[in-house]
Amino acid sequence: MTEINNKHIHFLGLLSGIILGIFLTNSFITTNHTHEEADHNQDDTEVHVHADFLMYLDDKKIDLTKDEFQSSAEDLKHDDFHLHDNEGHILHRHEENITIVEFLDSINFTLTSSCLTTHEEEKFCEDTDNELTLFVNGEKYNTPEDYIINDEDRVLLYYGLKNSPNLQNYLDEVTDEACIYSGTCPERGLPPPESCGLTCDI
């Protein structure tokens, strides 16, 4: 009888060990999968930032609605920072840490701290009479080459006379429509469909 009881106890112990092992293994797999899924979701967080943009150079408004500045499925100027659908005043950024300099490069404009060179190789540099200034939400941005747009920023890139009487008009002319594209002001209407050839859902 004792031998049978010992075998029974041994069997129960073995069975308990197997069950515990299965439980711990399953817990490890579930936990590991949850962490991987969380990391995956964090890495795949979609970025779609919009800002209103205007450029005035020597009192001339630059028309960015032209095809040469627009991204499309056939002619993608930049994977993650662009204009499209022939809207020249709404910037779209799809990735973190991309500066406005990189966007401008993609449409053949070169911006430094003191000069802007256009797609036609025309150069606008600061001198004693003129300034090259980036305004963000009405305020001067001291290092334009480092600027990364935030959602619903209103941005003016200006070159012209210091203290120009026209400057305030240009600042007022910057639209405030980025919120429509970002879907944060639904009372002003739905965002228009975007056909940039990328993932352009808000």
N, C-alpha and C positions, 0 to 999 in steps of 0.2 A: 504493500500500500504506500509506504514511504517513497519507494522508487517511482511509483505512478504519480504521486503528488509532486515530486521533484521535477519529473518530466513536464508535468502540467505547468508548474511555475516557470520552468525554463522556456517553455513554448510561449507563455503569456508575456514573459520579459522580452523575448525575441520579437513577438508581434507588436508589443508596445514600442520597441525601438524602431521597427520599420515604419509604423504609423507616425511617430515623432519625426523621423527622417523625411518622410513624404511631406509632412506639414511644414517643416523648416525650409525644405527645398522650394515648395510652392510659394511660401512667404517671401523668400529671397527673390524668386523670379518675378513675382507681382510687384515688389518694391522696386526692383531694378528697372522693370518695364515702365513703372510710373515715373521714375526719375528721368529715364530716356525720353519719355513722351513730353515731360515738362521742359527738358532742355531743347527738344525739337521744336516745341511750340514757341519757346522763347527766341530761338534762332530764326524762326519763320515769321516773326511779327512783321506785318506788312507796314511799310512806310509810304504814306501818300500825303505830302505836305504841299499846300498851295500858298502863293503870295502874289499880291498885285505888284506890277512892275512897270516902270516908265523910264525912258532914257531921253534926256535933252542934251544936245551938244551944240554950243554956240547958238542957242535959241532955236535950234532945229530939232523937232521931235523925230526920233528914229522909228520908222514903221517896221515893227517886228512881225506883222501879219504876213509878210512876203514868204513865199515858199522856201526861199534860201535860208530862212531862220527856223522853219517849222520841221518838227520830227513827224515821220509817218512810218508805216510798216515798210515802205519801199526805201525810205531815206531816213534812217534813225541817226540823228545828230549825236545823241548821248543816250546810253541805256537807262540812266537813272535821274536825269535832270534835263528838262526840256520844255519847249512850247509845242502845242499841237492844235489841230483842227482850225488853223488860221485865226486863232486868238493870240494876239500879240501882247496881251497885258496880264496873263495868268501863268506864273511859273509853276511847274510840277516837279517835285523832288520825291524820288522813290527809294532813296537809300540814305543812311546816316552819313554825316561828316563830309558832305560834298559842298565845296565853297562855290560862291557865285563866280569866282574866277574860272573854275572848271566848266561851268555852264557857258560862260562867255567864250571861252576857248573853243567850245564845240560849234559855235556859230561864227568863228573866225574873228572874234574881238579879243584883244589882249589887254588885261587890266593889271596895272601895278599900283603901288602906293601914290605915284605922282603922274602917271601917263595912261592914256587909253588909246590903243591903236584899233581902228575899225577894220571891217572886212574888206574895205577898199584901200587899206594901207594909209589912211589919213590919221595923223597923230595929233592928239590933244594932250598937252602937258602943262602942268602948273607953272605959272610965272608970276611976276609981280602984280599983274592985273587980274589973272584968271585962276580959278580953283577947279580942282577935280574932286568932287565930293559925293559920297554915298549917304543918302538920307534913309533912315529906317524909322518908320512911324513918326516922321517929322523931325527926327533928331539926327545930327551928324554921327556917322559911324567912323571912328578914328582909324580903323585898320580895315579898309574895304576888301583887301585881298584875303582876309581871314573870315569874311562874313558867310554864315550859313543861314539860309532863310528858315524862319519859323512859320508855323501855320498862321495865316491871315496877316502876316507882315505887309505893310504898304511901303514900297521901296522906290526911291528915285535915284538914278545915277545921273549926276549933273556935271557938266563942264561949261563954264562961262565966267562972266564978270563976278568978282567978289561983291557981295551985297547988291546983286542985280535986283532992280525993281520987279523983274518978272519971276523971280525965284519962288515967291509965295504962290503965284498962280500955278506954277508947275507942281508944287507940292500939293495944292488943292486938286489938281487934275488927276493925281494918282487915284485909281478906282478903289473900291472896297468890296469887290465881288468874290474874293477868295473864299469867303465863308459859304457861298453858294456851292462852290465846287467841293468844299470839304463837308458839306451837309450840316453845318452848325447853325445855319439861319434858315430853317425850313419855311419860315413865314415869307421868305423872299423867293421861294420857288425851288423846284427840284434841280439838282445838278444836271447839266446837259450830258448826253451820251458822249463818251470819249473814245475816239477811234485812232489812238496813237500806235496801235499795233503791239501794245504791251498789256500787262494787267493793270487796267486803269480804273477799276472799281474803287469807290471811296471806302 
